[in-house]
Amino acid sequence: MASFAYNAVSRDGRRVSGQLEAQSRADAFRKLDRDRLQPISLVQQDAGEVNGAEPAPSGNALETRNIRLSGSQIILFTEEMSDLLDAGLQLEPALKVMESRNELSSIKAVASALRQQVREGSSLSHALRTVSPSFGDLFCNLVAAGEISGSLSQLLRRQATFLVMIDDLRKKVV
């Protein structure tokens, strides 16, 4: 059995940290899920990793790094994610819904890669950085602030409004 250190969010929005014993990383995720905790990070202690470190990106994430989204696709992604989180879905189920219902293949691919990384223990902001260059530093840093403050859905809604405003201004200038 391996020992895993985790940071997670409970159903009521509290941050929880701890350690657990599990056969594998997947088993550790199942145990957290059974305890109704949404993992933020999960680090195997036996491997000598530092507690709280971001997990290494999976091979699949490196392959998807060059998926590009247009400005309108980023707006759509941001609005949909905000709506799903406002509706009460946790992050991973919201990404699963986006992955299954979106007709745009590039958004579907990004949602799938993000979901995989979140399931592996990455924060959404870290996953956004590794999955697509279309999410700039400002976007990723704002998402990180939303994750830390617990106001991710409100922050995404404001970001979507800002992106729409910038897109409208860009259309007027051109």
MOCORSUL-V941230 format. One record per backbone hydrogen bond with DSSP energy under -1.0 kcal/mol. CO is the residue of the C=O (numbers start at 0). NH is the residue of the N-H. Records with the same first field share a line. If there is no record, write none. Layout:
# MOCORSUL-V941230
CO = NH / NH
This chain:
# MOCORSUL-V941230
1 = 21
2 = 44
3 = 19
4 = 42
5 = 17
6 = 39 / 40
7 = 15
8 = 37
9 = 12
13 = 9
15 = 7
17 = 5
19 = 3
21 = 1
23 = 27
24 = 28
25 = 29
26 = 30
27 = 31
28 = 32
29 = 33
30 = 34
31 = 36
32 = 35
37 = 8
40 = 6
42 = 4
44 = 47
49 = 52
57 = 61
58 = 62
59 = 63
63 = 66
69 = 73
70 = 74
71 = 75
72 = 76
73 = 77
74 = 78
75 = 79
76 = 80
77 = 81
78 = 82
79 = 83
80 = 84
81 = 85
82 = 86
83 = 88
84 = 87
89 = 93
90 = 94
91 = 95
92 = 96
93 = 97
94 = 98
95 = 99
96 = 100
97 = 101
103 = 107
104 = 108
105 = 109
106 = 110
107 = 111
108 = 112
109 = 113
110 = 114
111 = 115
112 = 116
113 = 117
114 = 118
115 = 119
116 = 121
117 = 120
122 = 126
123 = 127
124 = 128
125 = 129
126 = 130
127 = 131
135 = 139
136 = 140
137 = 141
138 = 142
139 = 143
140 = 144
141 = 145
142 = 146
143 = 147
144 = 148
145 = 149 / 150
150 = 154
151 = 155
152 = 156
153 = 157
154 = 158
155 = 159
156 = 160
157 = 161
158 = 162
159 = 163
160 = 164
161 = 165
162 = 166
163 = 167
164 = 168
165 = 169
166 = 170
167 = 171
168 = 172
169 = 173
